[in-house]
Amino acid sequence: MPYDPTPRQLHYVWGGIFTDGSWRDLEPNTEESYGPFHDAKEAERVWNEKARRNIDIANHRLFVIAIPRPGAAPGGRG
């Protein structure tokens, strides 16, 4: 199979201020979303930068989420 340089995943940073420690429900108007990023390293860099800005808010959480890239070949890297 030929090499496919297209990343197989896209990475997003998502979160906000959650209503409690279950991390399921966001407080209204606090949602944050950044991306897409083509590699996890860049997404983690943004996650670190954004999370540090709100470190004093106990229920603020950001997560790096990877999803399959639409149209990516199954044998590609990602």
Helices and strands as residue ranges (DSSP letters): E 9-17, E 32-37, H 40-53, E 60-68
